[in-house]
Amino acid sequence: MAKILIVDDAEFLRVRISKMLTADGYEVVEAENGARAIETYKSASPDVVLMDITMPEMDGLTALKEIRAIDPKAQIVMLTALGQESVVLEAIKSGARDFIVKPFERERVLGAINKLVG
């Protein structure tokens, strides 16, 4: 089954998504900010990245660009709060494959991942 990297500074959200994905058979790795996401991406080689946009140390948009520079084929889905439409547009232009608005439904997250991993 596919490996998913969850990147969010909110631990409760990483745990929630992790439980959701492992229950569906996915392998999960986590990072708490964009800088750790880049390190984890290099070491874990995930199939899909679910990444928050707003995080301390390094935001998701910067991490998206750096990961895509390392791996132009990286499959990254951005997690966003309502009202971040301009940032989402920049994320899509920078190579994000999809975006999910928080709060989200389980089906939306699984649908986005299944679309990317087949």
WOSULCOR-V744228 format. One record per run of one state. SS is the DSSP state (@ for helix, = for strand, . for the rest). FROM is the first residue (numbers start at 1). LEN is the number of residues. If there is no record, write none. Layout:
SS	FROM	LEN
SS	FROM	LEN
//
This chain:
.	1	2
=	3	5
.	8	3
@	11	13
.	24	3
=	27	5
.	32	2
@	34	11
.	45	3
=	48	5
.	53	7
@	60	11
.	71	5
=	76	6
.	82	3
@	85	9
.	94	4
=	98	5
.	103	3
@	106	12
.	118	1
//
